[in-house]
Amino acid sequence: MLKVSDLCKRFGDLSVLENFNLVVPRKGFTILIGPSGCGKSTLFDVLTGIVPRESGEIFWLEKKLQHLGKNAAYMQQKDLLLPWFNLLDNALLPATIAGKDLATSKTKAQELFRRLGLKGFENYLPAEASGGMRQRCALVRTLMFEDELVLLDEPLSALDAITRTSLQSLLLLLQSEFNKSILMITHNIDEALMLADEVLVMGRSPMRILEQFNL
């Protein structure tokens, strides 16, 4: 279980998070939905330590942490692919950095490429790939991390409607198959209803939970 208690984050005079509390069940699929600029991405950045918080506590599996850091895989809105690596090598970065067996990791990545419709594009550079292809590659890279907890910030937003619908079903399958706990941001209500066990509707200034729906 991920637990956030009394989290506070300010940018100058703007209070984005003020005594914010959140509980995310383990092995579940929790989705945050709310207006742009309300603080959802800031929450993810604070949880992962990309930006510091003013105060508050973060717990993962009942252990108090300064931030999630290496305890979570985080896919940001931008794909952040390295332009000098091809798509497959970008997807293999988690295994490369962790010193994992690359032959085994390559087999896993290639299977994910096949399932996400990227087979045949492994050697493309990011500049040669479409936005949707890059976003799918970033999703593969995120799934290559072995962390149970996965944070996804609008992972399907750059995809066309047909591909998006297909990958929504695949994301549910992969969550079960890889035994992940997922916390995801989306602006798509239909997507939230399809994927989530729990939907949290967020308000702004500062961000707060307006409603909670268990599906």
N, C-alpha and C positions, 0 to 999 in steps of 0.2 A: 504494500500500500504506500502511495505517495501522500504525504500530509504537509500542508503549508499553513503556518500559523502566524497571524499578525504581520504579514509581509508589507513593507513600506518601500516605495521608490518614488523619488521626485526628480524632475528635470527643471531646475530653477524654481520658479514659483508654481509650476504645474505639478500637482500631486496625481500621479498615475495609479499607484497602488497605495492604499492606506488601510492598514490593519486587515489585509486581505487574507481570507482563509479558504482552503480548498482541500478536499479529500478525494483521491482517485483510487478506486478499488484495483486490487491486483488482478491481472489477467483479463481486465475489462477493456472496453473501447469507449472512452469518454470524449465527447466533442464539446468545444467551446464555440458558441456562435454569438455574434454581436456586431455593432457598427464599426466601421473602419476607424482606427485611431483611438479605440477605447482602452487599449493597453494589453491586448492578448499577446502580441508578439513580444512586447516588453516583458511580460510575465515569463515567457519561455527564455528570453535572454537572461533574466535574473536567475531563473532556476538553474540554468546551465553555467552560470558564472561569467557570461560574456560581458554583462554590465553588473556593477556592484549594487547591493541593496543598502538602504539606510538601516533597516532593522527587520526583525522577523526570524522565523525558524523554518528549516526545511528538513523533513524526515523521509527517508526511503527505507522500507522494510524495518521500521522502528529504530533506525540508526540516524542520529542527528548529523547533518552534513553542512559544511560551509556552502556548498552548491552541489548539484548533481554530477557535474564534471564527467568523469569516465564511467559513471553509473548509468548514463543514458545516451542513446543515439538521438541526434537532433537534425532534422531536415528543415532548413530555413526556406523562406519564400524564394530567394534566389538560389539557383542550382549550385553556384560556387564551384563549378568544375574547373580543374586546372587546364588552361588552354593548350599547353604543350603535351598533355597526355591524351591518348585516345580514350574513347568511352569505356572500354574494358579496363584499361589501366586506372582510370578514375574510380571505377567501381571497386577495384581491388585495393585502393588506398588503405582502408581499415585493416585488411589482412597484412599488407606490406608494413605498415607502421607498427602493428602488434607482433611482427615477426612470425606470423602463421605460415604453415605450409602452403606455398603458393599454388602448387598443383591441385590440391584439394579445394582451395579457395576459388581457383579459376573455374573448376568444374561447377561449383555452386553458383558462381556469378553468371556463367554461360547459361545455366538452366533458368536463372531468373531473367536473363536477357530474352530467352525464348518465350517465357511466359508473359513478359511485359511487351512483347512485340518488337524487340530490338535485335533479334537474330539477324545477322548479316551486316550489322552496323558497328560491330565491335571495334573496328579499326578507324572509324570516323573520328576526326578531331571535333571538339565542341563547336568550333566555328562552322563546320560542315553539316552540323545537325540542326534540326528544327528545334523550336522552343519546347515542344512536347516531348521530343526525343531526349533532350537534355534533362528535362524534369523527371522522366522515367529512369534515366541513368542515375540521377541523384537519389531516387527512391531505392534503386538496387543497391547503391553505395550505403544507404542508411540501413537496409536490411542485412548488409554484410557485417555490420557490427553485431557482436554477440550479446550486447546488453538486453536485458528483458524489457526495460522501459524505453519506449520510443516516443519522441515528441515530433509531431508533423505539423508544420505551419503551411496550410493550404497546399498540400502536396499534389493535387490534381487540377489546380486552377488554370494551368496553361494548356490543358488538353481539350481537343474537340469533344463534342457531346457524345459521340459514339464510343471513342476511346475511353472517355471518362467513365461512362457507364460500365464498360467492360472491366476497367481497372478497379472500380468500386467493389465489384464482386470478388475480384482477385485479391484485393487488400483484406477483405474479410477472411478469405481462405488462408492467406499467408499469416494473418494474425494468429489463427488457430494452429496452423502447421508449425510455426516458429515459436509458439507459446509466448506471445508478447503482451505486455501491458501498454496500451496506446492512449496518448492524450493528443488530440488533434484539433486544429483550428480550421474552420470553414465558414464561408458566407452563404453556402448553398443549403437551404433548409431541407430539400429532398435528399441531398447527400447525407446530412446529419441523421435524418430519420431512417435511412437505409442502413447506415453503418453502426450507429451508436447503441450501446447498452444504456448510456446515460447522456443526456443533452443538457448543458448548462447555458442559459441565456444570460449574456453579460450586458451590464449598463456601464456608463462612462462617468468620468470626472468626480471622484476617482472610480476605477473599475470595480464593479461589484456583481454578485450573482443575483439576478432578478428572479429567475425561475429555474427549477430543476425538474427534468422529466426522466423517469426511468422507463425504458422501453422493453 
